[in-house]
Amino acid sequence: MQLFSYNFTDLTSFNSPSEEVWIAREDLFGFASRVAREMLAAVPDLTNKGLCVAVYDEAGQAISYVPLDSLH
């Protein structure tokens, strides 16, 4: 298990506060996909806003970006 952080971002001007999570590196994509699905289910108004879940390692380097909904 490793410590990662994640937030919601539009990759330009919006970044939500980060949350930390202990997770195995090989489970990151599944984790980020689940977070994106759950956020979109909880707040459907976020559809087509260009947001994604960004996951960072302990050094703050981006590891993964998963869009909340399909790309257009």
Short mmCIF file of the C-alpha atoms (twelve columns), coordinates in Angstrom:
data_MODEL
# 
_entry.id   MODEL 
# 
loop_
_atom_site.group_PDB 
_atom_site.id 
_atom_site.type_symbol 
_atom_site.label_atom_id 
_atom_site.label_alt_id 
_atom_site.label_comp_id 
_atom_site.label_asym_id 
_atom_site.label_seq_id 
_atom_site.Cartn_x 
_atom_site.Cartn_y 
_atom_site.Cartn_z 
_atom_site.pdbx_PDB_model_num 
ATOM 1  C CA . MET A 1  0.000   0.000  0.000   1 
ATOM 2  C CA . GLN A 2  1.154   3.505  -0.814  1 
ATOM 3  C CA . LEU A 3  -0.107  6.946  0.089   1 
ATOM 4  C CA . PHE A 4  -1.677  8.833  -2.805  1 
ATOM 5  C CA . SER A 5  -3.761  11.977 -2.996  1 
ATOM 6  C CA . TYR A 6  -6.560  12.827 -5.387  1 
ATOM 7  C CA . ASN A 7  -8.734  15.770 -6.276  1 
ATOM 8  C CA . PHE A 8  -11.184 16.967 -8.889  1 
ATOM 9  C CA . THR A 9  -9.796  19.306 -11.528 1 
ATOM 10 C CA . ASP A 10 -10.505 20.775 -14.935 1 
ATOM 11 C CA . LEU A 11 -6.714  20.813 -15.548 1 
ATOM 12 C CA . THR A 12 -6.707  24.588 -16.003 1 
ATOM 13 C CA . SER A 13 -8.207  26.806 -13.319 1 
ATOM 14 C CA . PHE A 14 -10.194 24.590 -10.931 1 
ATOM 15 C CA . ASN A 15 -8.729  22.228 -8.342  1 
ATOM 16 C CA . SER A 16 -10.725 20.905 -5.402  1 
ATOM 17 C CA . PRO A 17 -9.007  20.308 -2.063  1 
ATOM 18 C CA . SER A 18 -6.997  17.069 -2.107  1 
ATOM 19 C CA . GLU A 19 -7.876  13.938 -0.186  1 
ATOM 20 C CA . GLU A 20 -5.379  11.248 0.795   1 
ATOM 21 C CA . VAL A 21 -5.857  7.514  0.377   1 
ATOM 22 C CA . TRP A 22 -3.748  4.439  1.079   1 
ATOM 23 C CA . ILE A 23 -4.052  2.097  -1.881  1 
ATOM 24 C CA . ALA A 24 -2.030  -0.404 -3.888  1 
ATOM 25 C CA . ARG A 25 -0.549  1.170  -7.019  1 
ATOM 26 C CA . GLU A 26 -2.142  -1.467 -9.254  1 
ATOM 27 C CA . ASP A 27 -5.592  -0.493 -7.917  1 
ATOM 28 C CA . LEU A 28 -5.270  3.221  -8.764  1 
ATOM 29 C CA . PHE A 29 -7.152  3.237  -12.060 1 
ATOM 30 C CA . GLY A 30 -10.051 1.251  -10.612 1 
ATOM 31 C CA . PHE A 31 -10.132 3.541  -7.592  1 
ATOM 32 C CA . ALA A 32 -10.149 6.718  -9.694  1 
ATOM 33 C CA . SER A 33 -12.846 5.311  -11.987 1 
ATOM 34 C CA . ARG A 34 -15.026 4.440  -8.992  1 
ATOM 35 C CA . VAL A 35 -14.570 7.906  -7.463  1 
ATOM 36 C CA . ALA A 36 -15.525 9.505  -10.800 1 
ATOM 37 C CA . ARG A 37 -18.655 7.311  -11.144 1 
ATOM 38 C CA . GLU A 38 -19.730 7.975  -7.555  1 
ATOM 39 C CA . MET A 39 -19.231 11.743 -7.854  1 
ATOM 40 C CA . LEU A 40 -21.199 11.905 -11.102 1 
ATOM 41 C CA . ALA A 41 -23.994 9.808  -9.570  1 
ATOM 42 C CA . ALA A 42 -24.120 12.093 -6.519  1 
ATOM 43 C CA . VAL A 43 -23.895 15.345 -8.520  1 
ATOM 44 C CA . PRO A 44 -25.215 14.762 -12.054 1 
ATOM 45 C CA . ASP A 45 -24.899 18.485 -12.834 1 
ATOM 46 C CA . LEU A 46 -21.148 17.886 -13.221 1 
ATOM 47 C CA . THR A 47 -21.773 16.165 -16.565 1 
ATOM 48 C CA . ASN A 48 -20.039 17.904 -19.492 1 
ATOM 49 C CA . LYS A 49 -18.035 20.248 -17.248 1 
ATOM 50 C CA . GLY A 50 -14.646 18.871 -18.291 1 
ATOM 51 C CA . LEU A 51 -13.760 17.624 -14.809 1 
ATOM 52 C CA . CYS A 52 -11.585 14.663 -13.975 1 
ATOM 53 C CA . VAL A 53 -10.189 12.847 -10.973 1 
ATOM 54 C CA . ALA A 54 -6.457  13.498 -10.709 1 
ATOM 55 C CA . VAL A 55 -4.326  11.094 -8.669  1 
ATOM 56 C CA . TYR A 56 -0.881  12.088 -7.355  1 
ATOM 57 C CA . ASP A 57 1.920   10.153 -5.670  1 
ATOM 58 C CA . GLU A 58 3.549   11.229 -2.395  1 
ATOM 59 C CA . ALA A 59 5.921   13.555 -4.277  1 
ATOM 60 C CA . GLY A 60 2.969   15.344 -5.900  1 
ATOM 61 C CA . GLN A 61 3.591   13.890 -9.363  1 
ATOM 62 C CA . ALA A 62 0.458   13.182 -11.395 1 
ATOM 63 C CA . ILE A 63 -0.097  9.452  -11.826 1 
ATOM 64 C CA . SER A 64 -3.536  9.307  -13.433 1 
ATOM 65 C CA . TYR A 65 -6.330  11.496 -14.802 1 
ATOM 66 C CA . VAL A 66 -9.777  9.929  -15.146 1 
ATOM 67 C CA . PRO A 67 -12.612 12.009 -16.686 1 
ATOM 68 C CA . LEU A 68 -15.894 12.177 -14.789 1 
ATOM 69 C CA . ASP A 69 -17.831 11.519 -17.976 1 
ATOM 70 C CA . SER A 70 -17.168 10.799 -21.637 1 
ATOM 71 C CA . LEU A 71 -14.947 13.127 -23.624 1 
ATOM 72 C CA . HIS A 72 -16.452 15.119 -26.476 1 
# 
